[in-house]
Amino acid sequence: MSINIPTAFKSSIKIQFAELQSMLEWVDNNCVGEVKYMEDPNSDMYNSWVFFFENERYYVAFTLLKK
């Protein structure tokens, strides 16, 4: 599977599908610019997601949030 996402920073996260909505709300409320996400195609689990950020500031904030 090939996907073209023109963003500079990538972060993988494992969360349950029910928790995805709160993570997306955080992104919508705190990030400006291009942020994309998708299920991780390289994982055999259904709770693995990959987020792509074009801004380093929001990428770092996201990585701190998910810890």
Legacy VTK file of the C-alpha trace (Angstrom):
# vtk DataFile Version 3.0
C-alpha trace
ASCII
DATASET POLYDATA
POINTS 67 float
0.000 0.000 0.000
1.364 3.385 -0.945
0.286 6.664 0.568
1.533 10.135 -0.240
1.367 12.394 2.806
3.534 15.516 2.441
4.301 16.091 6.108
7.643 16.290 7.851
7.090 14.510 11.177
5.598 11.100 11.896
4.473 9.631 15.210
3.051 6.164 15.855
0.683 5.559 18.726
-1.220 2.582 20.087
-4.633 3.514 21.443
-8.004 1.846 21.494
-10.444 2.976 18.827
-12.735 4.463 21.493
-9.864 6.725 22.625
-9.136 7.928 19.102
-11.884 10.554 19.222
-10.380 12.322 22.250
-6.951 12.298 20.553
-8.448 13.818 17.397
-10.201 16.481 19.459
-6.872 17.386 21.070
-5.276 17.687 17.626
-8.150 19.849 16.337
-7.986 22.144 19.377
-4.201 22.460 19.620
-2.654 22.085 16.187
-2.600 24.482 13.257
-1.691 23.398 9.766
-1.618 20.003 8.136
-2.151 17.017 10.423
-3.134 13.661 8.981
-3.612 10.235 10.491
-4.240 6.690 9.396
-4.254 3.171 10.733
-0.716 1.812 10.769
-0.458 -0.464 7.720
2.649 -2.128 9.172
0.933 -3.290 12.337
-1.184 -6.357 12.839
-3.144 -4.675 15.624
-6.248 -2.571 15.085
-5.224 -0.056 17.722
-2.104 1.282 15.975
-2.306 4.713 14.401
0.193 6.942 12.629
-0.060 10.733 12.837
1.741 13.031 10.409
2.554 16.654 11.269
4.020 19.426 9.151
5.002 21.487 12.195
7.703 20.336 14.637
6.114 22.199 17.547
2.859 20.245 17.293
4.717 16.996 16.671
6.682 17.431 19.912
3.541 18.384 21.865
1.781 15.292 20.508
4.655 12.981 21.448
4.638 14.420 24.984
0.858 14.029 25.212
0.890 10.360 24.272
3.380 9.400 27.015
LINES 1 68
67 0 1 2 3 4 5 6 7 8 9 10 11 12 13 14 15 16 17 18 19 20 21 22 23 24 25 26 27 28 29 30 31 32 33 34 35 36 37 38 39 40 41 42 43 44 45 46 47 48 49 50 51 52 53 54 55 56 57 58 59 60 61 62 63 64 65 66
